[in-house]
Amino acid sequence: MKKNILNSLFILGVIIFVSACKPKKEIVVAPPKAETKVDNTKAEALTLLNSKQLKFNTLSLKAKATLDIDGNSNDVTMNFRMKDKETIWVSITALGGLAEVARALITPDSIKIQNKLKSEYLKKPFSYIYNFTNKQVNFNTLQSVLTGNAMGEFLANDSNIAQENGVWVVSGSKANLDYKLLFNTLFKVSETNLNDAKNGQALKVAYDDYQKLNEFLFPGALKINTLSGAKKINIDLQYVKIDGNVPVDFPFTVPKRYTLVDK
């Protein structure tokens, strides 16, 4: 797997991923019609949608993934560990999980990536991501993408909130970034669209197979499509293990033989 595949995956904030493995937990099927009224006021709609946001302290996740970077496809296993609003740790393995090829540690302040195939190490401030994506993308945006939450900054009074076919749609613009969030009848995000036409950048994330995680819902499957200039990344992901509020650690030791790269 080429180095640029690993770097692009994390730097674009689009990490990760369909395989033959199926989630063990029972999928919650969205009803054909909303279980509660959809003629709410804007304030009521925001309160309702915010109440369905996943709340957690820690997460431990395992996913099977197919990554297609500009036509170069790879099957990998992803292990995630998260602490809400603080840390995202990722380990990428190949050969059925036998060989770790990359590890990343992401915080609101920094991005650190080990490329174990090249014995290289990247260390950058989180702002480095703005070389590749809109400045509205932050750590919480990335965390929301991976957990099926609506991006909190868009569930706000300055967004347009309307009903389409009995479900909610949230849309608007912030600093050259156009956004549109589609919800299902479970009041969870079914699709997130971000578009920065000025800089030729776009992100689309589709969610499916929601299942119970404590008193909330978590997506079992994601499809991520990104465009940044001429580069395209398509990711099919399926979580095969989802645990919430369990003990986690974030091991990240860089061997002395690794070369620090600046790209």
C-alpha positions in Angstrom: 0.0 0.0 0.0 1.5 3.3 -1.0 2.4 6.0 1.4 0.1 8.5 -0.2 -2.8 6.2 0.4 -2.2 6.2 4.1 -1.6 9.9 4.4 -4.6 10.9 2.3 -6.9 8.7 4.3 -6.1 10.4 7.6 -5.3 13.9 6.5 -8.6 14.4 4.6 -10.3 13.4 7.8 -12.2 10.8 5.9 -10.8 7.8 7.5 -12.0 4.3 6.6 -14.0 1.2 4.5 -17.7 -3.6 2.7 -16.7 -6.9 3.6 -18.4 -10.2 4.1 -18.4 -9.9 7.9 -21.7 -8.8 9.4 -22.4 -6.9 12.6 -23.3 -9.1 15.5 -25.8 -6.7 16.9 -29.4 -6.6 15.6 -30.0 -3.9 13.0 -32.7 -1.4 13.9 -34.9 -0.9 10.8 -36.1 2.6 10.1 -39.9 2.7 10.0 -41.5 3.9 6.7 -43.0 6.8 8.6 -41.7 8.9 11.4 -42.8 7.6 14.8 -43.4 11.1 16.0 -44.8 14.1 14.3 -42.6 15.9 11.7 -44.5 19.2 11.7 -42.4 20.5 14.5 -41.2 24.1 14.8 -37.5 24.7 14.0 -36.6 24.8 17.6 -38.5 21.6 18.3 -36.8 19.9 15.3 -33.3 20.9 16.5 -34.1 19.6 20.0 -35.3 16.3 18.6 -32.4 15.8 16.3 -29.8 16.8 19.0 -31.5 14.3 21.4 -30.7 11.5 19.0 -26.9 12.3 18.8 -24.7 9.5 20.1 -23.3 10.3 23.5 -20.3 8.4 24.8 -17.1 8.6 26.8 -15.1 6.0 25.0 -15.5 3.8 22.0 -13.7 0.6 20.8 -14.4 -0.3 17.2 -13.3 -2.8 14.7 -14.1 -2.5 11.0 -13.5 -4.4 7.7 -12.9 -2.0 4.8 -12.3 -1.6 1.1 -10.4 1.5 0.3 -10.3 2.8 -3.3 -7.8 5.6 -3.8 -7.8 6.8 -7.4 -8.7 3.3 -8.6 -6.1 1.5 -6.3 -8.2 -0.8 -4.1 -7.1 -2.4 -0.9 -8.9 -4.6 1.7 -7.9 -3.8 5.3 -9.0 -4.1 8.9 -9.4 -1.0 11.0 -9.3 -0.8 14.8 -10.5 2.5 16.3 -10.3 3.7 19.9 -11.8 7.1 20.8 -12.2 9.3 23.7 -15.0 11.8 23.1 -13.7 15.2 21.8 -10.1 14.3 22.8 -8.5 11.4 20.9 -9.0 9.1 17.9 -6.5 6.2 17.7 -6.5 4.1 14.5 -4.6 0.9 13.6 -4.7 -0.4 10.0 -3.8 -4.0 9.3 -3.6 -6.1 6.2 -3.4 -9.8 5.3 -6.5 -10.5 7.3 -5.3 -8.6 10.3 -1.9 -10.3 10.5 0.3 -7.3 9.6 -0.1 -3.7 10.9 0.7 -1.3 8.1 -0.1 2.0 9.7 -1.1 3.7 13.0 -2.5 7.1 13.7 -3.1 9.3 16.7 -5.4 12.3 16.1 -6.2 15.0 18.7 -7.8 18.4 18.3 -4.3 19.8 18.2 -2.2 17.3 16.2 -2.1 14.5 13.6 0.5 11.8 14.0 0.9 8.9 11.5 3.3 5.9 11.4 3.8 4.3 8.0 5.1 1.0 9.0 5.7 -0.2 5.5 8.1 2.7 4.9 9.4 3.1 8.5 8.3 6.8 8.3 6.6 9.1 10.7 4.5 12.2 10.1 3.8 14.7 12.8 1.7 17.8 12.1 -0.6 20.3 13.8 -4.3 19.5 13.1 -4.4 22.7 11.0 -2.3 20.8 8.4 -5.6 19.2 7.3 -6.6 22.6 5.8 -4.1 22.0 3.0 -6.6 19.4 1.8 -10.0 20.4 3.1 -12.2 23.3 4.2 -11.3 25.1 7.4 -14.8 24.2 8.8 -13.6 20.6 9.2 -12.3 20.1 12.7 -11.6 17.2 15.1 -15.3 17.0 16.1 -16.2 16.8 12.4 -14.0 13.8 12.0 -15.4 12.1 15.0 -18.9 12.7 13.8 -18.1 11.1 10.4 -17.0 8.0 12.1 -19.8 7.7 14.6 -22.8 8.6 12.6 -23.5 11.9 14.4 -24.7 15.0 12.7 -22.0 17.6 12.8 -23.0 19.7 15.8 -22.1 23.0 14.3 -24.8 22.5 11.6 -27.6 21.7 14.0 -28.0 25.3 14.8 -30.5 28.1 14.4 -28.7 29.6 11.4 -29.2 26.4 9.3 -32.2 25.8 7.0 -34.4 23.1 8.4 -37.1 21.6 6.3 -39.1 18.4 5.8 -38.8 16.3 2.6 -40.9 13.2 2.2 -41.6 13.1 5.9 -38.0 13.4 7.2 -35.8 16.3 8.2 -33.2 17.9 6.0 -30.7 20.4 7.4 -28.7 22.6 5.0 -26.8 25.8 4.7 -23.4 27.4 4.1 -20.4 28.4 6.3 -17.3 30.1 4.9 -17.5 28.6 1.3 -18.7 25.3 2.7 -22.1 24.2 1.6 -23.7 21.4 3.7 -26.7 19.2 3.5 -27.7 16.6 6.1 -30.4 14.1 5.4 -32.1 12.2 8.3 -34.0 9.0 8.3 -37.2 8.2 10.3 -35.1 7.2 13.3 -33.9 10.8 13.3 -30.4 9.7 12.6 -28.2 10.9 9.7 -28.6 8.9 6.6 -26.4 11.1 4.4 -24.0 13.9 4.9 -22.9 16.2 2.0 -20.1 18.8 2.3 -19.1 20.8 -0.8 -16.5 23.5 -1.2 -16.8 24.5 -4.8 -14.2 27.2 -4.6 -11.5 24.8 -3.7 -12.8 21.8 -5.6 -13.4 19.7 -2.5 -16.4 17.5 -1.6 -17.4 14.8 0.9 -20.4 12.5 0.9 -21.0 10.0 3.7 -23.9 7.5 3.6 -25.0 5.6 6.7 -26.9 2.3 7.1 -27.5 -0.6 9.4 -28.1 1.4 12.6 -27.9 -0.8 15.7 -28.3 -0.2 19.4 -25.4 1.0 21.5 -26.6 1.5 25.0 -29.6 3.8 24.7 -28.4 5.3 21.4 -28.0 4.1 17.8 -24.7 3.5 15.9 -24.3 3.0 12.2 -23.0 -0.5 11.2 -22.1 0.6 7.7 -20.7 3.7 6.0 -19.9 4.6 2.4 -17.5 7.6 2.1 -16.8 9.4 -1.1 -14.3 12.3 -1.3 -13.0 14.6 -3.9 -10.0 16.9 -3.5 -8.9 18.4 -6.8 -8.3 15.4 -9.1 -7.9 12.9 -6.2 -10.8 10.6 -5.4 -11.2 8.3 -2.4 -14.1 5.8 -2.1 -14.4 3.9 1.1 -16.8 1.1 2.0 -16.8 0.3 5.7 -18.6 -2.1 8.0 -18.1 -2.2 11.7 -17.8 -5.8 13.0 -17.3 -4.9 16.7 -18.8 -1.9 18.5 -18.2 -1.3 22.2 -19.1 1.8 24.1 -17.8 3.2 27.4 -15.1 0.6 27.8 -11.5 1.0 29.0 -9.2 2.1 26.1 -5.6 3.1 25.7 -3.8 4.8 22.8 -0.3 3.2 22.3 1.8 5.2 20.0 5.6 4.8 20.3 7.8 5.7 17.3 10.8 3.4 16.8 14.1 5.3 16.6 14.8 3.9 13.1 11.8 5.8 11.7 12.4 8.8 9.5 10.4 12.0 10.3 8.9 13.2 7.0 7.6 16.7 6.1 5.1 16.6 3.3 
